[in-house]
Amino acid sequence: MQPLGHRLLSDETAPGLPGTGRRRGHRHPLPGRRVGSADRKKEKRQSIIRPLLKQTTEIAPGGVSLVVPQPNINATVAQNILLSVEYSCRGVATIEWKHVSSWGTTKIVEWKSGNYVNISTVYKDRVTTFENGSIQLLNVGMRDAGYYFITVTEEYGTNTYGTIIVNVYEIIYEDLHFVAVLFAFLAAVSAILICFMWLCNKSLHLFQKKTAHKLTASTTEEIELETIEC
């Protein structure tokens, strides 16, 4: 019989002997089990985190961007103005425009891209909407001056804001046109009066000339009759 130590050594170094694999499996399980447990824990954590990351990616959008190229607009009465903006977002957006002035706050229009357009009664026939979020306001008046606020809200709840200031002025050339027309009318009336006065003066001059001629003729006749009588 071999010593115990020699048998154990033979079992470890001779993988072909019966029972060697069983002993090898029993003698080297701990390191393998520790590595497998760590991998399983890591995979378990990843399996828990992966759906959360996916859910976060689906719920949290990339945000909404809004560009206002012309924040100040000067217009005159009866002019059509374009409140130009440009927005971009991942999902479907809802656009809302409001007008704020000294007369109060008025909701102009609200629409959802490709869904509906809700225009306020006051602006029913005066507003045209565009896909990029812009609106056109027709036939502006003095009451249309003020601040125009746009709110773009994404379907996930993210929103952004923009402001456009509109100044409306009265048309000066209309007053000048009225003055010019009035001046032309007065000039025409004056010309007619001058012509009428000239005709009256001419008629009076002819009348006086005829009268003087008649008086002269009458005086001449009287002198001739007196001469004859004498």
Contacts in CASP RR format, 6 or more apart in sequence:
PFRMAT RR
TARGET T0000
AUTHOR 0000-0000-0000
METHOD contacts of the structure
MODEL  1
MQPLGHRLLSDETAPGLPGTGRRRGHRHPLPGRRVGSADRKKEKRQSIIR
PLLKQTTEIAPGGVSLVVPQPNINATVAQNILLSVEYSCRGVATIEWKHV
SSWGTTKIVEWKSGNYVNISTVYKDRVTTFENGSIQLLNVGMRDAGYYFI
TVTEEYGTNTYGTIIVNVYEIIYEDLHFVAVLFAFLAAVSAILICFMWLC
NKSLHLFQKKTAHKLTASTTEEIELETIEC
2 10 0 8 1.000
10 17 0 8 1.000
11 17 0 8 1.000
11 19 0 8 1.000
11 20 0 8 1.000
11 23 0 8 1.000
12 20 0 8 1.000
12 23 0 8 1.000
12 24 0 8 1.000
12 27 0 8 1.000
14 20 0 8 1.000
15 21 0 8 1.000
15 24 0 8 1.000
59 156 0 8 1.000
60 156 0 8 1.000
61 89 0 8 1.000
61 90 0 8 1.000
61 91 0 8 1.000
61 154 0 8 1.000
61 156 0 8 1.000
61 158 0 8 1.000
62 89 0 8 1.000
62 90 0 8 1.000
62 158 0 8 1.000
63 89 0 8 1.000
63 90 0 8 1.000
63 154 0 8 1.000
63 158 0 8 1.000
63 160 0 8 1.000
64 87 0 8 1.000
64 88 0 8 1.000
64 89 0 8 1.000
64 93 0 8 1.000
64 152 0 8 1.000
64 153 0 8 1.000
64 154 0 8 1.000
64 158 0 8 1.000
64 159 0 8 1.000
64 160 0 8 1.000
65 87 0 8 1.000
65 88 0 8 1.000
65 89 0 8 1.000
65 160 0 8 1.000
66 85 0 8 1.000
66 86 0 8 1.000
66 87 0 8 1.000
66 150 0 8 1.000
66 152 0 8 1.000
66 160 0 8 1.000
66 161 0 8 1.000
66 162 0 8 1.000
67 85 0 8 1.000
67 86 0 8 1.000
67 87 0 8 1.000
68 84 0 8 1.000
68 85 0 8 1.000
68 150 0 8 1.000
68 162 0 8 1.000
68 163 0 8 1.000
68 164 0 8 1.000
69 84 0 8 1.000
69 85 0 8 1.000
69 86 0 8 1.000
70 84 0 8 1.000
70 164 0 8 1.000
71 163 0 8 1.000
71 164 0 8 1.000
71 165 0 8 1.000
72 164 0 8 1.000
72 165 0 8 1.000
72 167 0 8 1.000
73 81 0 8 1.000
73 83 0 8 1.000
73 164 0 8 1.000
73 165 0 8 1.000
73 166 0 8 1.000
73 167 0 8 1.000
74 167 0 8 1.000
74 169 0 8 1.000
75 81 0 8 1.000
75 140 0 8 1.000
75 144 0 8 1.000
75 166 0 8 1.000
75 167 0 8 1.000
75 168 0 8 1.000
75 169 0 8 1.000
76 168 0 8 1.000
76 169 0 8 1.000
76 170 0 8 1.000
76 171 0 8 1.000
77 140 0 8 1.000
77 141 0 8 1.000
77 142 0 8 1.000
77 168 0 8 1.000
77 169 0 8 1.000
77 170 0 8 1.000
77 171 0 8 1.000
78 139 0 8 1.000
78 140 0 8 1.000
78 141 0 8 1.000
78 171 0 8 1.000
79 139 0 8 1.000
79 140 0 8 1.000
80 136 0 8 1.000
80 137 0 8 1.000
80 138 0 8 1.000
80 139 0 8 1.000
80 140 0 8 1.000
81 136 0 8 1.000
81 137 0 8 1.000
81 140 0 8 1.000
81 166 0 8 1.000
82 134 0 8 1.000
82 135 0 8 1.000
82 136 0 8 1.000
82 137 0 8 1.000
83 97 0 8 1.000
83 134 0 8 1.000
83 135 0 8 1.000
83 136 0 8 1.000
83 137 0 8 1.000
83 148 0 8 1.000
83 150 0 8 1.000
83 164 0 8 1.000
83 166 0 8 1.000
84 134 0 8 1.000
85 132 0 8 1.000
85 133 0 8 1.000
85 134 0 8 1.000
85 150 0 8 1.000
85 162 0 8 1.000
85 164 0 8 1.000
86 132 0 8 1.000
86 133 0 8 1.000
86 134 0 8 1.000
87 93 0 8 1.000
87 95 0 8 1.000
87 132 0 8 1.000
87 133 0 8 1.000
87 152 0 8 1.000
87 160 0 8 1.000
89 152 0 8 1.000
89 154 0 8 1.000
89 158 0 8 1.000
90 154 0 8 1.000
91 154 0 8 1.000
91 155 0 8 1.000
91 156 0 8 1.000
92 112 0 8 1.000
92 113 0 8 1.000
92 114 0 8 1.000
92 115 0 8 1.000
92 154 0 8 1.000
92 155 0 8 1.000
93 112 0 8 1.000
93 113 0 8 1.000
93 152 0 8 1.000
93 153 0 8 1.000
93 154 0 8 1.000
93 155 0 8 1.000
94 110 0 8 1.000
94 111 0 8 1.000
94 112 0 8 1.000
94 113 0 8 1.000
94 152 0 8 1.000
94 153 0 8 1.000
94 155 0 8 1.000
95 109 0 8 1.000
95 110 0 8 1.000
95 111 0 8 1.000
95 112 0 8 1.000
95 113 0 8 1.000
95 129 0 8 1.000
95 133 0 8 1.000
95 150 0 8 1.000
95 151 0 8 1.000
95 152 0 8 1.000
96 107 0 8 1.000
96 109 0 8 1.000
96 110 0 8 1.000
96 150 0 8 1.000
96 151 0 8 1.000
96 153 0 8 1.000
97 107 0 8 1.000
97 108 0 8 1.000
97 109 0 8 1.000
97 110 0 8 1.000
97 135 0 8 1.000
97 148 0 8 1.000
97 149 0 8 1.000
97 150 0 8 1.000
98 105 0 8 1.000
98 106 0 8 1.000
98 107 0 8 1.000
98 108 0 8 1.000
98 148 0 8 1.000
98 149 0 8 1.000
98 151 0 8 1.000
99 105 0 8 1.000
99 106 0 8 1.000
99 108 0 8 1.000
99 144 0 8 1.000
99 146 0 8 1.000
99 147 0 8 1.000
99 148 0 8 1.000
99 149 0 8 1.000
100 106 0 8 1.000
100 146 0 8 1.000
100 147 0 8 1.000
100 148 0 8 1.000
100 149 0 8 1.000
101 143 0 8 1.000
101 144 0 8 1.000
101 145 0 8 1.000
101 146 0 8 1.000
101 147 0 8 1.000
103 143 0 8 1.000
106 120 0 8 1.000
106 122 0 8 1.000
107 120 0 8 1.000
108 119 0 8 1.000
108 120 0 8 1.000
108 123 0 8 1.000
108 127 0 8 1.000
108 135 0 8 1.000
108 148 0 8 1.000
109 117 0 8 1.000
109 118 0 8 1.000
109 119 0 8 1.000
109 120 0 8 1.000
109 123 0 8 1.000
109 127 0 8 1.000
109 129 0 8 1.000
109 135 0 8 1.000
110 117 0 8 1.000
110 118 0 8 1.000
111 117 0 8 1.000
111 118 0 8 1.000
111 129 0 8 1.000
113 131 0 8 1.000
117 129 0 8 1.000
119 127 0 8 1.000
119 129 0 8 1.000
123 137 0 8 1.000
125 138 0 8 1.000
126 137 0 8 1.000
126 138 0 8 1.000
126 139 0 8 1.000
127 135 0 8 1.000
127 136 0 8 1.000
127 137 0 8 1.000
127 138 0 8 1.000
128 135 0 8 1.000
128 136 0 8 1.000
128 138 0 8 1.000
129 135 0 8 1.000
130 136 0 8 1.000
133 150 0 8 1.000
133 152 0 8 1.000
137 144 0 8 1.000
140 166 0 8 1.000
140 168 0 8 1.000
141 168 0 8 1.000
142 168 0 8 1.000
142 170 0 8 1.000
144 166 0 8 1.000
144 168 0 8 1.000
145 166 0 8 1.000
145 167 0 8 1.000
145 168 0 8 1.000
146 165 0 8 1.000
146 166 0 8 1.000
146 167 0 8 1.000
147 163 0 8 1.000
147 164 0 8 1.000
147 165 0 8 1.000
147 166 0 8 1.000
148 163 0 8 1.000
148 164 0 8 1.000
148 165 0 8 1.000
148 166 0 8 1.000
149 161 0 8 1.000
149 162 0 8 1.000
149 163 0 8 1.000
150 161 0 8 1.000
150 162 0 8 1.000
150 163 0 8 1.000
150 164 0 8 1.000
151 159 0 8 1.000
151 160 0 8 1.000
151 161 0 8 1.000
151 162 0 8 1.000
152 159 0 8 1.000
152 160 0 8 1.000
152 161 0 8 1.000
153 159 0 8 1.000
END
